[in-house]
Every structure is written in C-alpha cells, then in structure tokens.
Amino acid sequence: GTLKVGDIVLAGSTYGRVKAMFNERNQAIKEAGPSTPLLLLGLNGAPQAGDIFNVMQDEREAKNFALKRQQLQREQGLRTQKHITLDEIGRRIAIGDFKELNLIVKGDVDGSVEALADSMLNLSTEEVQVNVIHKSVGAISESDIMLASASNAIVIGFQVRPTLQARRLAENEEIDIRLYSIIYTAIEEIKAAIEGMLAPTIEEVITSNIEIREVFKITKVGTIAGCMVLDGKITRNSKIRIIRDGIVIYTGTLGSLKRFKDDVKEVSAGYECGLNIDNFNDIKVGDIIEGYTEKEVSRKL
C-alpha cells in the first residue's frame, strides 16, 4: 500500500495522524510506497523496534487499540516483575548487609535503552541488587523525577536531557540525574558506585617480628618479655600473635611497651624492648611475636 500525509496510523501501543514524512535524504515527501524508508512525525509516543505498523480508517479505533495494548503491556510487566520470597528474605538476612540500587533509564532510541538497562542489571552481585524500575525513550520528564523520588532511584539519561520543569523538580527533590553520551562511561560509573556499596575486605599487614630473649615474672604485673625487634617496627597499638615452633598459640594486644624503664609508642628493628601481653602470661624464651595491623581494602567487581 501507500502511506500518505494525513493517514491515521497504529504502531504497537502508539497511534497518531501523519503530520509530515521525510525520505532517506531528509527531504519532505507527501506519500511513500512499499519498501520506502522514511522518517514519520505525528505519533503520540515512540514505538518499539519491530512493532507492526498499520494504517487505520478511524482515529478512535486506533486509539482504542493502542490503549488496549498499553494495558496488556502493563499487565505483562506486573506478571514478570520479581517479587520477594521467603527464601529470598532468608538469604538477605543471612548476608546481613544487602543493598539495592534503583535506576530509571531514559534514552534517545529503544535499542540504546535496552542495551543500557541490560548492562546495568548484569552488574548485580550477591550483596548489591541493581533494579531498573523504569525504562523508556524520550526526554527526562517530571513523572520520571517523581518516580525516582518515591523509589529512591537515580535517573540515567543517554543522549537525552531533562525538561526545564524536570530539572527544577530534581533540584527540589534532590534527585541525582546522570547524563551520558557513551554507554561504556555510564556502565563504569555505576560499577564504581556499586563497588563503593560493597563491604570492604579486611587485609592484614605484617609490621614486625620480635624474638623473646628473656622472661621476667613480676608480682601484680605478670610476665614481662625482654625482646629484640628483628625487623619492621612494633607500636603500642599493634595487634600481635605469639608463634611457638611455627604454630600460633595466642592472638591479642600489647599490655605495655617499654625501652628500659620508659613507656614508648614504638620500637624499630635492631633495638631491644620490654613488653607484656594482655591476658596472657605463658610466654617462653625463643617465642616469636608477630606484630600486624588490619586495613580495609575496597572490593572490585
């Protein structure tokens, strides 16, 4: 058939009257025959790639078809929406630190929106769940900002911009709008945000090795060890392990650290020191005291 300016068209869940048509050279045309590529203006929204395109006789009939299809899409979306189960609740409680990142994705074309949304969902981990609560083609609108406010979501725009009203509303509601022109950049920034939500791992750093060379028992004080710092530096706040014949027999903290009779904050390699250990007196000559600290290391995906 032939499509003409003024025809009433139905495409997926959108409809409208053809206001203008342009060919592949961006020249205005009045009609288009079979297999003619064209740009069409007049639909009330952006159809999905692959939607069937029909010319209708009556605008009211086209509108009714579009509304029924929109309702069907909403129902299908509700049926496919992931609802939490008792098993899922148990898993989240067991993890103890489960977090969610809600996103609203807007883009210039349907293909970009789908690609970006799928990439975001693939960033989910056992501790951080990424949810794309809404995705669509078009400018970022006030309704997007209201949805983001209600669901505590971040709005991601790809090759689109917010309307003036939406920008003002976002400022008032303190909604974070992120705008991108490269999908890879968007993915990397969201990935970095998720890594920041992950609980850091604790990494031990060995700071010193100390050999016990003398042991003194003092009434009301306990056992004092005369030591030589073999390497590194022992500090008053260091955590320690006592190693005997290669086996860790105690892990704890220092009770005191002295050089001669003076309390000191640290002793470096090559110097002698005296120390005692909190709540532990079974130390022997030849034991090795390993000093260590713990530091948090950011996790990567």
Secondary structure in CASP SS format (residue, H / E / C, confidence):
PFRMAT SS
TARGET T0000
AUTHOR 0000-0000-0000
METHOD secondary structure of the structure
MODEL  1
G C 1.00
T C 1.00
L E 1.00
K E 1.00
V C 1.00
G C 1.00
D C 1.00
I E 1.00
V E 1.00
L E 1.00
A E 1.00
G C 1.00
S C 1.00
T E 1.00
Y E 1.00
G E 1.00
R E 1.00
V E 1.00
K E 1.00
A E 1.00
M E 1.00
F E 1.00
N C 1.00
E C 1.00
R C 1.00
N C 1.00
Q C 1.00
A E 1.00
I E 1.00
K C 1.00
E E 1.00
A E 1.00
G C 1.00
P C 1.00
S C 1.00
T C 1.00
P C 1.00
L C 1.00
L E 1.00
L E 1.00
L E 1.00
G E 1.00
L E 1.00
N C 1.00
G C 1.00
A C 1.00
P C 1.00
Q C 1.00
A C 1.00
G C 1.00
D C 1.00
I C 1.00
F E 1.00
N E 1.00
V E 1.00
M E 1.00
Q C 1.00
D C 1.00
E H 1.00
R H 1.00
E H 1.00
A H 1.00
K H 1.00
N H 1.00
F H 1.00
A H 1.00
L H 1.00
K H 1.00
R H 1.00
Q H 1.00
Q H 1.00
L H 1.00
Q H 1.00
R H 1.00
E H 1.00
Q H 1.00
G H 1.00
L H 1.00
R H 1.00
T H 1.00
Q C 1.00
K C 1.00
H C 1.00
I C 1.00
T C 1.00
L H 1.00
D H 1.00
E H 1.00
I H 1.00
G H 1.00
R H 1.00
R H 1.00
I H 1.00
A H 1.00
I H 1.00
G C 1.00
D C 1.00
F C 1.00
K E 1.00
E E 1.00
L E 1.00
N E 1.00
L E 1.00
I E 1.00
V E 1.00
K E 1.00
G E 1.00
D C 1.00
V C 1.00
D H 1.00
G H 1.00
S H 1.00
V H 1.00
E H 1.00
A H 1.00
L H 1.00
A H 1.00
D H 1.00
S H 1.00
M H 1.00
L H 1.00
N C 1.00
L C 1.00
S C 1.00
T C 1.00
E C 1.00
E C 1.00
V E 1.00
Q E 1.00
V E 1.00
N E 1.00
V E 1.00
I E 1.00
H E 1.00
K E 1.00
S E 1.00
V E 1.00
G C 1.00
A C 1.00
I E 1.00
S C 1.00
E H 1.00
S H 1.00
D H 1.00
I H 1.00
M H 1.00
L H 1.00
A H 1.00
S H 1.00
A H 1.00
S H 1.00
N C 1.00
A E 1.00
I E 1.00
V E 1.00
I E 1.00
G E 1.00
F E 1.00
Q C 1.00
V C 1.00
R C 1.00
P E 1.00
T C 1.00
L H 1.00
Q H 1.00
A H 1.00
R H 1.00
R H 1.00
L H 1.00
A H 1.00
E H 1.00
N H 1.00
E H 1.00
E C 1.00
I C 1.00
D C 1.00
I E 1.00
R E 1.00
L E 1.00
Y E 1.00
S C 1.00
I C 1.00
I H 1.00
Y H 1.00
T H 1.00
A H 1.00
I H 1.00
E H 1.00
E H 1.00
I H 1.00
K H 1.00
A H 1.00
A H 1.00
I H 1.00
E H 1.00
G H 1.00
M H 1.00
L C 1.00
A C 1.00
P C 1.00
T E 1.00
I E 1.00
E E 1.00
E E 1.00
V E 1.00
I E 1.00
T E 1.00
S E 1.00
N E 1.00
I E 1.00
E E 1.00
I E 1.00
R E 1.00
E E 1.00
V E 1.00
F E 1.00
K E 1.00
I E 1.00
T C 1.00
K C 1.00
V C 1.00
G E 1.00
T E 1.00
I E 1.00
A E 1.00
G E 1.00
C E 1.00
M E 1.00
V E 1.00
L E 1.00
D E 1.00
G E 1.00
K E 1.00
I E 1.00
T E 1.00
R C 1.00
N C 1.00
S C 1.00
K E 1.00
I E 1.00
R E 1.00
I E 1.00
I E 1.00
R E 1.00
D C 1.00
G C 1.00
I E 1.00
V E 1.00
I E 1.00
Y E 1.00
T E 1.00
G E 1.00
T E 1.00
L E 1.00
G E 1.00
S E 1.00
L E 1.00
K E 1.00
R E 1.00
F C 1.00
K C 1.00
D E 1.00
D E 1.00
V C 1.00
K C 1.00
E E 1.00
V E 1.00
S E 1.00
A C 1.00
G C 1.00
Y C 1.00
E E 1.00
C E 1.00
G E 1.00
L E 1.00
N E 1.00
I E 1.00
D C 1.00
N C 1.00
F E 1.00
N C 1.00
D C 1.00
I C 1.00
K C 1.00
V C 1.00
G C 1.00
D C 1.00
I E 1.00
I E 1.00
E E 1.00
G E 1.00
Y E 1.00
T E 1.00
E E 1.00
K E 1.00
E E 1.00
V E 1.00
S C 1.00
R C 1.00
K C 1.00
L C 1.00
END
